[in-house]
């Protein structure tokens, strides 16, 4: 039985495409949530790359808008950090998951000057800022950082 080349390419892409989950959640099909499924579908048309390092993996997607989103996944298959950079903000509700409320609270506080947001706690470290067509940020859970990984590794 012969499969068309397009079917074979689709099957290979499905196996190699990174699975996306929220910060602190299990990555990949093990997450099994509607949210993870909707994020994966939304990212399907974007270009993706997965890079392995000593003790963790980085799944990087360039969204159709041009924004690069990286998810840092530990050996335990849990997303310990996320980062973004590009012309538009990604959906932080999806990226931050259960930590999104902390971000929303910090973002709603009065700020001097630019609308940068910073959170530094035992539960979450987050930096986000920028201006129209140039946004960047990162967030990580200190307790989930794998041994040997420092905040400098999150870019």
C-alpha positions, 0 to 999 in steps of 0.5 A, spaced: 500 500 500 502 506 497 501 513 501 501 519 497 507 524 499 503 529 502 500 524 507 507 521 509 509 529 510 503 530 515 505 524 519 512 526 520 510 533 522 505 530 527 510 526 530 516 532 530 511 538 532 512 540 539 507 539 544 505 546 548 502 546 555 502 552 560 507 554 565 508 548 570 503 543 566 505 537 563 508 538 556 505 534 550 499 529 549 500 527 557 497 534 558 490 531 555 487 538 556 482 542 552 487 548 553 493 544 550 489 541 544 487 548 542 494 551 543 497 545 539 492 547 533 493 554 533 500 553 533 500 548 527 501 553 522 507 556 525 514 554 524 517 549 530 523 547 532 525 543 538 532 543 541 535 538 547 540 541 552 543 537 558 537 536 562 531 540 559 528 541 552 526 548 548 520 548 544 520 554 540 515 556 535 515 562 531 507 564 530 504 567 524 504 574 527 512 573 527 512 572 535 517 567 537 515 563 543 519 558 547 517 553 552 522 550 557 521 543 558 524 539 564 526 531 564 520 530 568 516 533 562 513 539 566 514 546 563 518 550 568 519 556 563 516 560 557 519 566 554 516 570 548 519 576 543 516 579 537 511 584 534 505 582 538 504 579 545 502 571 545 496 569 549 499 569 556 493 566 559 495 560 555 502 560 556 502 562 564 496 557 565 495 557 573 500 563 574 496 568 569 492 571 575 499 573 578 500 576 572 494 580 571 494 582 578 501 585 577 499 588 570 493 592 573 497 595 578 499 603 577 506 603 573 511 609 572 513 610 565 512 604 561 508 598 562 513 593 564 511 588 568 515 584 573 514 579 579 519 576 583 516 571 588 518 564 590 512 562 586 514 566 580 519 570 576 516 574 570 519 580 566 514 583 560 515 589 557 515 592 550 512 597 546 508 596 539 511 591 534 516 590 539 514 585 545 519 581 550 518 577 556 520 571 560 517 567 566 519 561 570 517 557 576 524 557 581 522 551 584 521 547 577 528 549 575 532 543 573 539 542 577 544 546 573 539 551 569 540 558 571 535 564 569 540 566 564 539 560 560 532 562 559 532 567 553 
